[in-house]
Amino acid sequence: MPTRIIKVKIYARSTKTKLLKQSLGNTRFVWNKLLELNIEKYKKEHKFIFEFDMNKYITQLKKEYPFLNLTFAKALQQISRKLDRSLKSFLKHRKKGAGFPKFKKKSRYEGILIIPQGISIKGRKLRIPRVGWFSIKDKITKKEEWNNIKNTVKQVWVKQEPDGYYAYIVYNKNFDKKNKNDLIIGIDVGIKSTITLSNGKTLSLNKERIMQLFKKISILQSKIDIKKNINKKRKINNSKRINELIRRRDKIMKKIKNIRYDFYYKIVNYILNNHEYVVIEDLNLAGLNSFVGENKKVSKKVHTYLRNISLNEFFKILNWKAELYDRKIIKVNPRDTSKTCSNCGYINHNLKLSDRIFKCPKCGLNVDRDLNASINILNRGLEQIAPSSGHGEYMREMVKSVLS
C-alpha cells in the first residue's frame, strides 16, 4: 500500500517542548559524533563503519553522555541509518559529484527526530516516546481521513521550524486513480505570468508580496551581518540579539515558502484533475537562473524573483503527483517555443525578451507571448502522441477557440 506524509503542527507545555528540543539536539550531537568517528577511522584504516557498528558506538556514547538517555533509543539508531546511507551514497556516486556528509551546526540545523515505532495517536493528541503527549490543532483532525491516519501510522518525523514544532506523519493510503479523459494541455512558465496554460488560463504567484517579504529578509540579513562583525571584534561567540534576528528572518523565509506551496499545489491539482496528458518544456533550470541579460540590474531582479518563486518546486510537485494519479508528463524541446508562430510555424528570431505580444509578420497572428509559447509546447507534445489517438483534431479545435 502506498504511503503518504501529512504535516501537522504540535503544541505542548514548555516542560515537554524542552524535552523535545533536548531530543532534537541529541540527534544532532549523535550525528556529529558518528561522523567524527568515521573520519578518524578512515584516516587510520581507509575504511568506514556502518549502521550495525555505529549502533554499538551509540550504546557507548549513552554511557559517556547520560543526557542521551533522555531520547528514545530507536530515534538515535535512525541517525546511524541516515549516516550509513549518506556514506554509501558518497562512495557510490562520488565520481558524479556526490558530497561527503557534513557536520551539523547548531545555528543551521536543529535536528530531526525520526520515530519508527512506539507512536500513539488518540483523538487529537500525539505521543512521542520519552517526551510525552502533544496536541494537534489542524483541520485534518476533523475529517474522516484522520481515522485512517491514526490506524495506519508507520512512523513520525519531528522538526523544529521558525514558528514552532511540526510532526510529519507517515501513513498508508490508497489513492484513487483519476479517470482517463484523453485531454491534453501545454504549460509555459515565466516571470510575468508564473504559469500560462494552452487553454488561455494564466496563473501568477503574488510577485509583489514575495518581493516585499524578500526586501524584509535583506534588511534583517544586513543587520545580522553587522552584529556578527561587531561581536567578532568584541570576541563574543553568541548573541541573543543575533539569534532573534535569525529567527525573524527564517520566519519570513518560511512565509515565502508557504505562499509558493499553496499556489503550486492548487495549480497542480487543477491541471491533473482535468487533464490526462501534461506537456512541459525540458528546461535547464540551473541555466535559467544563471542567465545574464544586457541590463545587469534587471538581471539581478529576475534572478532574485526566480529564486523566490522556485519553479523547480512546481515541477517536482507536478511530477510526483502525476505519478500518483497515473497521469502522463510529456517533455519537449524548449528551443524557440516563444519565437515560433503557433498558427503558421514561422520563427521570429527578432523577438526580444521585452516583447510581451507575439506578432507574426507572415500570417498576422497577434497573441500574448506566453500563450503562444504554451500552445507551441502543446503542439510539440501532440507530435509525440500517435495520430490515431484522435488528439490531432482535438488540438486544432482547441487552438482555434483560444486564438479566436
C-alpha positions as CSV (number, residue, x, y, z in Angstrom):
1,M,0.0,0.0,0.0
2,P,1.4,3.4,-0.9
3,T,2.4,5.8,1.9
4,R,1.7,9.5,2.3
5,I,3.1,12.1,4.6
6,I,1.0,14.8,6.3
7,K,2.5,17.7,8.2
8,V,0.8,18.9,11.4
9,K,1.7,21.5,14.0
10,I,2.1,20.2,17.5
11,Y,1.7,22.0,20.8
12,A,2.6,21.3,24.5
13,R,3.6,23.0,27.7
14,S,7.1,24.4,28.0
15,T,8.4,21.4,30.0
16,K,7.6,19.0,27.2
17,T,8.9,21.3,24.5
18,K,12.2,21.5,26.4
19,L,12.4,17.7,26.4
20,L,11.6,17.6,22.7
21,K,14.3,20.3,22.0
22,Q,16.7,18.2,24.0
23,S,16.0,15.1,21.9
24,L,16.4,17.1,18.7
25,G,19.7,18.4,20.0
26,N,20.8,14.8,20.9
27,T,20.2,13.6,17.3
28,R,22.5,16.4,16.0
29,F,25.1,15.5,18.7
30,V,25.0,11.8,17.8
31,W,25.3,12.6,14.1
32,N,28.4,14.7,14.7
33,K,30.0,12.1,17.0
34,L,29.4,9.3,14.5
35,L,30.7,11.4,11.6
36,E,33.8,12.3,13.7
37,L,34.4,8.5,14.4
38,N,34.1,7.7,10.7
39,I,36.6,10.4,9.7
40,E,39.1,9.1,12.2
41,K,38.5,5.5,11.1
42,Y,39.2,6.4,7.5
43,K,42.4,8.4,8.3
44,K,43.8,5.3,10.1
45,E,42.4,2.4,8.2
46,H,41.0,3.9,5.0
47,K,37.5,2.4,5.6
48,F,34.2,3.5,7.3
49,I,32.0,1.9,9.8
50,F,28.3,1.4,9.0
51,E,24.9,1.1,10.7
52,F,25.5,-2.1,12.8
53,D,28.8,-0.9,14.3
54,M,27.5,2.7,14.6
55,N,24.6,1.4,16.8
56,K,27.2,-0.3,19.1
57,Y,29.0,3.0,19.4
58,I,25.8,4.8,20.3
59,T,25.5,2.5,23.3
60,Q,28.9,3.6,24.4
61,L,28.0,7.2,23.9
62,K,25.0,6.8,26.1
63,K,27.2,5.7,29.0
64,E,29.6,8.5,28.4
65,Y,26.9,11.2,27.9
66,P,23.9,10.4,30.2
67,F,21.7,13.1,28.6
68,L,21.4,10.9,25.5
69,N,19.2,8.5,27.6
70,L,16.5,11.2,27.5
71,T,16.0,10.4,23.8
72,F,14.1,7.3,22.5
73,A,16.8,4.7,21.6
74,K,15.2,3.9,18.2
75,A,15.3,7.6,17.2
76,L,19.1,7.7,17.8
77,Q,19.5,4.5,15.8
78,Q,17.8,6.2,12.9
79,I,20.6,8.7,12.8
80,S,23.1,5.9,12.3
81,R,20.9,4.6,9.5
82,K,20.8,8.1,7.8
83,L,24.6,8.5,8.1
84,D,25.0,4.9,6.7
85,R,23.0,5.8,3.6
86,S,24.9,9.1,3.2
87,L,28.3,7.4,3.4
88,K,27.2,4.6,0.9
89,S,25.8,7.3,-1.4
90,F,29.1,9.2,-1.3
91,L,31.1,6.0,-2.1
92,K,28.8,5.0,-4.9
93,H,28.4,8.4,-6.6
94,R,31.5,10.5,-5.6
95,K,32.7,10.3,-9.2
96,K,29.5,12.0,-10.2
97,G,30.0,14.8,-7.7
98,A,28.2,13.4,-4.6
99,G,29.4,15.2,-1.5
100,F,30.8,13.8,1.8
101,P,28.4,14.1,4.8
102,K,28.9,17.3,6.8
103,F,28.8,18.2,10.5
104,K,25.6,19.7,11.7
105,K,25.9,23.2,13.2
106,K,23.5,24.1,15.9
107,S,23.0,27.5,14.3
108,R,21.9,25.9,11.0
109,Y,20.4,22.6,12.0
110,E,18.1,22.0,14.9
111,G,17.9,18.2,14.3
112,I,15.2,15.8,13.2
113,L,13.6,13.2,15.4
114,I,12.6,10.0,13.5
115,I,10.4,7.8,15.5
116,P,9.9,4.4,13.7
117,Q,7.8,2.8,16.4
118,G,6.1,3.3,19.8
119,I,3.9,6.0,18.4
120,S,0.4,6.6,19.7
121,I,-2.3,8.8,18.3
122,K,-5.5,9.2,20.3
123,G,-8.1,11.8,19.4
124,R,-6.2,14.9,18.6
125,K,-3.1,14.0,20.6
126,L,0.2,12.5,19.5
127,R,2.5,10.7,21.9
128,I,6.3,10.9,21.3
129,P,8.2,8.2,23.3
130,R,10.4,9.6,26.1
131,V,8.8,13.0,25.7
132,G,5.0,12.8,26.2
133,W,1.7,13.8,24.6
134,F,1.3,16.7,22.2
135,S,-1.9,18.4,21.0
136,I,-2.6,18.6,17.2
137,K,-4.5,21.6,16.0
138,D,-5.2,21.0,12.4
139,K,-8.3,20.8,10.1
140,I,-7.3,17.3,9.1
141,T,-8.4,16.1,12.6
142,K,-12.0,17.0,11.8
143,K,-12.0,14.9,8.6
144,E,-12.7,11.2,8.0
145,E,-9.2,10.7,6.8
146,W,-7.9,11.3,10.3
147,N,-9.2,7.9,11.4
148,N,-7.2,6.2,8.6
149,I,-4.1,8.2,9.7
150,K,-4.5,7.0,13.3
151,N,-4.9,3.4,12.3
152,T,-2.2,3.1,9.7
153,V,0.6,5.4,11.0
154,K,4.0,3.9,10.2
155,Q,6.4,6.5,11.7
156,V,6.7,10.1,12.7
157,W,9.3,12.7,11.9
158,V,9.5,15.7,14.3
159,K,11.2,19.0,13.3
160,Q,11.6,22.4,14.9
161,E,10.8,25.3,12.4
162,P,10.9,29.1,12.9
163,D,7.3,29.1,14.0
164,G,7.1,26.1,16.2
165,Y,7.3,22.2,16.2
166,Y,5.9,20.1,13.4
167,A,5.2,16.4,13.1
168,Y,5.4,14.7,9.7
169,I,3.2,11.6,10.0
170,V,3.8,8.8,7.5
171,Y,0.8,6.6,7.0
172,N,-0.8,4.2,4.5
173,K,-3.3,5.5,2.0
174,N,-4.9,4.1,-1.2
175,F,-5.0,6.6,-4.0
176,D,-7.9,6.5,-6.4
177,K,-6.6,6.8,-10.0
178,K,-8.0,9.7,-12.0
179,N,-10.5,8.9,-14.8
180,K,-8.8,8.8,-18.2
181,N,-10.3,11.6,-20.3
182,D,-7.7,11.9,-23.2
183,L,-7.4,15.6,-22.5
184,I,-4.1,17.3,-23.0
185,I,-2.6,20.6,-22.0
186,G,0.6,22.6,-22.5
187,I,2.3,24.6,-19.8
188,D,4.6,27.6,-20.2
189,V,6.4,29.0,-17.1
190,G,7.7,32.5,-16.9
191,I,8.2,35.7,-15.0
192,K,5.2,37.9,-15.9
193,S,2.8,35.0,-15.6
194,T,4.2,32.2,-13.5
195,I,2.1,29.6,-15.2
196,T,0.4,30.0,-18.6
197,L,-1.8,27.1,-19.9
198,S,-2.5,26.4,-23.5
199,N,-6.3,26.8,-22.8
200,G,-5.7,30.5,-22.3
201,K,-5.7,30.5,-18.5
202,T,-2.9,32.4,-16.8
203,L,-2.0,32.0,-13.1
204,S,0.6,34.0,-11.2
205,L,2.2,34.0,-7.8
206,N,1.8,37.2,-5.8
207,K,5.0,38.7,-7.0
208,E,4.7,42.0,-5.2
209,R,4.1,40.2,-1.9
210,I,7.0,37.9,-2.4
211,M,9.4,40.7,-3.2
212,Q,8.2,42.7,-0.2
213,L,9.0,39.8,2.1
214,F,12.3,39.3,0.4
215,K,13.2,43.0,1.0
216,K,12.5,42.5,4.7
217,I,14.8,39.4,4.6
218,S,17.5,41.5,3.0
219,I,17.2,44.2,5.7
220,L,17.3,41.6,8.5
221,Q,20.3,39.8,6.9
222,S,22.2,43.1,6.7
223,K,21.6,43.7,10.5
224,I,22.7,40.2,11.3
225,D,26.0,40.7,9.3
226,I,26.7,44.0,11.1
227,K,26.0,42.5,14.5
228,K,28.2,39.5,13.7
229,N,31.1,41.8,12.7
230,I,30.7,43.8,15.9
231,N,30.6,40.6,18.0
232,K,33.7,39.2,16.2
233,K,35.7,42.3,17.2
234,R,34.5,42.1,20.8
235,K,35.2,38.3,20.7
236,I,31.6,37.4,21.6
237,N,30.6,33.9,20.4
238,N,26.9,34.0,21.0
239,S,24.3,36.8,21.0
240,K,20.6,36.7,21.9
241,R,20.0,39.6,19.6
242,I,21.5,37.8,16.6
243,N,19.5,34.7,17.4
244,E,16.3,36.7,17.5
245,L,17.1,38.4,14.1
246,I,17.8,35.0,12.6
247,R,14.5,33.6,14.0
248,R,12.6,36.6,12.4
249,R,14.5,36.1,9.1
250,D,13.7,32.4,9.0
251,K,10.1,33.0,9.8
252,I,9.7,35.3,6.8
253,M,11.5,32.8,4.6
254,K,9.1,30.1,5.7
255,K,6.2,32.5,4.8
256,I,7.5,32.8,1.3
257,K,7.8,29.0,1.1
258,N,4.2,28.6,2.3
259,I,2.9,31.0,-0.3
260,R,4.7,29.0,-3.1
261,Y,3.5,25.7,-1.8
262,D,-0.1,26.8,-1.5
263,F,-0.1,28.2,-5.1
264,Y,1.7,25.2,-6.7
265,Y,-0.4,22.5,-5.0
266,K,-3.6,24.2,-6.1
267,I,-2.4,24.6,-9.7
268,V,-1.1,21.1,-9.9
269,N,-4.4,19.7,-8.6
270,Y,-6.4,21.7,-11.1
271,I,-4.2,20.6,-14.0
272,L,-4.2,16.9,-13.1
273,N,-7.8,16.7,-12.2
274,N,-8.8,17.9,-15.6
275,H,-6.1,16.6,-18.0
276,E,-4.7,13.1,-18.6
277,Y,-1.7,14.4,-20.6
278,V,0.5,17.4,-19.5
279,V,3.2,18.8,-21.8
280,I,6.1,20.7,-20.3
281,E,9.4,22.0,-21.6
282,D,12.5,20.0,-20.8
283,L,14.1,23.1,-19.1
284,N,17.6,23.5,-17.7
285,L,16.5,25.5,-14.6
286,A,20.1,25.9,-13.4
287,G,20.9,27.6,-16.7
288,L,17.8,29.8,-16.5
289,N,18.9,31.0,-13.0
290,S,22.4,31.9,-14.3
291,F,21.2,33.8,-17.4
292,V,22.6,37.3,-17.6
293,G,20.9,39.8,-19.9
294,E,22.1,43.1,-21.3
295,N,20.8,45.0,-18.2
296,K,22.6,43.7,-15.2
297,K,20.3,45.5,-12.7
298,V,17.2,43.9,-14.4
299,S,19.0,40.5,-14.5
300,K,19.6,40.7,-10.7
301,K,15.9,41.3,-10.1
302,V,15.0,38.5,-12.4
303,H,17.4,36.1,-10.6
304,T,16.0,37.2,-7.2
305,Y,12.4,36.6,-8.3
306,L,13.3,33.2,-10.0
307,R,15.0,32.1,-6.8
308,N,12.0,33.0,-4.6
309,I,9.3,31.5,-6.9
310,S,11.4,28.3,-7.2
311,L,10.0,26.8,-10.4
312,N,11.9,23.6,-9.6
313,E,9.4,23.1,-6.7
314,F,6.5,23.3,-9.2
315,F,7.9,20.7,-11.5
316,K,8.7,18.4,-8.5
317,I,5.2,18.6,-7.3
318,L,3.8,18.1,-10.8
319,N,5.9,15.0,-11.4
320,W,5.3,13.1,-8.2
321,K,1.5,13.9,-8.2
322,A,1.2,12.8,-11.9
323,E,2.8,9.5,-11.0
324,L,0.5,9.2,-8.0
325,Y,-2.6,9.8,-10.1
326,D,-1.4,7.9,-13.2
327,R,-1.2,11.0,-15.4
328,K,1.3,11.3,-18.2
329,I,4.0,14.0,-18.3
330,I,5.4,14.7,-21.8
331,K,8.7,16.7,-22.0
332,V,9.5,18.6,-25.2
333,N,12.4,20.6,-26.6
334,P,12.2,24.2,-25.3
335,R,14.0,25.8,-28.2
336,D,12.2,28.7,-29.8
337,T,8.8,27.9,-28.2
338,S,8.3,31.7,-27.6
339,K,9.6,32.8,-31.1
340,T,7.6,30.3,-33.2
341,C,4.2,31.2,-34.5
342,S,1.6,28.7,-33.1
343,N,-0.6,29.4,-36.2
344,C,1.8,29.0,-39.2
345,G,5.1,27.9,-37.7
346,Y,7.2,30.9,-38.7
347,I,10.1,31.6,-36.4
348,N,10.6,35.3,-35.5
349,H,14.3,35.5,-34.5
350,N,13.9,39.2,-33.9
351,L,11.6,38.8,-30.9
352,K,13.1,40.4,-27.8
353,L,12.6,39.3,-24.2
354,S,10.8,42.6,-23.5
355,D,8.2,41.9,-26.3
356,R,5.2,40.6,-24.5
357,I,3.0,40.3,-27.6
358,F,3.9,37.9,-30.4
359,K,3.2,39.5,-33.8
360,C,3.7,37.1,-36.7
361,P,5.0,39.0,-39.8
362,K,3.9,36.1,-42.0
363,C,0.3,35.3,-41.1
364,G,-0.5,38.3,-38.9
365,L,-1.2,36.4,-35.7
366,N,-1.3,38.8,-32.7
367,V,-1.3,36.9,-29.4
368,D,0.2,37.0,-25.9
369,R,3.8,35.8,-26.0
370,D,3.4,33.2,-23.1
371,L,0.1,31.9,-24.5
372,N,1.8,31.4,-27.9
373,A,4.6,29.5,-26.2
374,S,2.2,27.3,-24.3
375,I,0.4,26.4,-27.5
376,N,3.7,25.5,-29.2
377,I,4.6,23.3,-26.2
378,L,1.2,21.6,-26.6
379,N,1.8,21.1,-30.4
380,R,5.2,19.5,-29.8
381,G,3.7,17.2,-27.2
382,L,1.0,16.1,-29.6
383,E,3.7,15.2,-32.2
384,Q,4.9,12.6,-29.7
385,I,1.4,11.0,-29.4
386,A,0.3,8.6,-32.1
387,P,-2.0,10.3,-34.7
388,S,-4.5,7.5,-34.2
389,S,-5.3,8.7,-30.7
390,G,-7.5,11.5,-32.1
391,H,-5.6,14.3,-30.4
392,G,-4.8,16.0,-33.7
393,E,-8.4,17.0,-34.3
394,Y,-8.8,18.0,-30.6
395,M,-5.7,20.2,-30.9
396,R,-7.0,22.1,-34.0
397,E,-10.3,22.8,-32.4
398,M,-8.8,23.9,-29.1
399,V,-6.2,26.2,-30.7
400,K,-9.0,27.8,-32.8
401,S,-11.1,28.5,-29.8
402,V,-8.1,30.0,-27.9
403,L,-6.8,32.2,-30.7
404,S,-10.2,33.4,-31.9
